[in-house]
């Protein structure tokens, strides 16, 4: 069994995630000035992971999916990130890690999920319980054309919030999950529903891929984005609940084909964590351990970044306790409402809570916290660079309530 140190696994993760030098990652560091080229660069990032997780929160100036692109592509226009799902683009929206934008070529391998989600994962068998409503909704979309979510019902359901959406909107979600409807585009982050046959090219809809082959494709794509990962992380990447036996068999098939190998990450206290790595990444991982990285070029990461959502993996590779405090009362928060970790070199060195105030034209630093055990001047320089880069991409000025940019007292 192959062995990697934590440093090797961490740097391999960052290279595969597109967060180190372009000559290592194979991806550009800056967003092209041309909008079409910038969209193509964004698609390259999404293909690397196989998904781009969606989230609604935009308090820091951009939603999570756009933050992921901004962290890889310096100068990336947030407006481009919000408009990536559109007719003719090589993406579709579906359940990946969470609701995600996924490369269109992966549509056939989610056939197993569309069959599974004939019964909605949250609301049960909506289609079977009310087939007449399902039929009428599909007929309406067929005759009227694409419909925005706000056009599905003339009145909102009682109450407010996601769990009180009206029955028709729930049915649209059920028909999307089962594959009859598709998300044609998002405008202002609002979905536009259409028949799947008018969104997904026919060759992809008619392609048959069995579960075993689907799992091999998805697990290999997950490793392409992660570098090294445990079986648990690989399964969580695609929410492969209840398929542990099939996942294990697929990984063994990939190992027998020479595509992946089992690999242990060895910690400083001689703990050994079993996982997997693509065979082609082993030599790269070894060379990265000998590299030196500057830490004054910081970059902000979304809390839902592919590098961060698996908290146990972040703890193992970075020694960093990733937390999300959106759902906590303000009095119970330690770091802030929507903290963005700061990556500098191959280390997570700080985290900042931001608010983009478009009316005032300012990016406000509400709170910032550095990680212990790191040189303060180095961390301040990296955090400064990350905030300036983020503010510039948003077209906002940077504002600090202490009138001293990231002073010791502020940190």
Helices and strands as residue ranges (DSSP letters): E 2-5, H 6-16, H 22-25, H 35-49, E 52-53, H 64-72, H 78-82, E 91-95, E 99-103, G 104-110, H 111-116, H 126-129, H 131-144, E 147-148, G 149-151, G 162-164, H 167-178, E 181-187, E 190-195, G 196-198, H 202-206, H 211-226, E 228-229, H 231-237, H 244-256, E 260-266, E 272-278, G 279-281, H 282-288, E 299-300, H 311-318, G 330-332, E 339-344, E 347-357, E 362-370, H 376-394, E 397-400
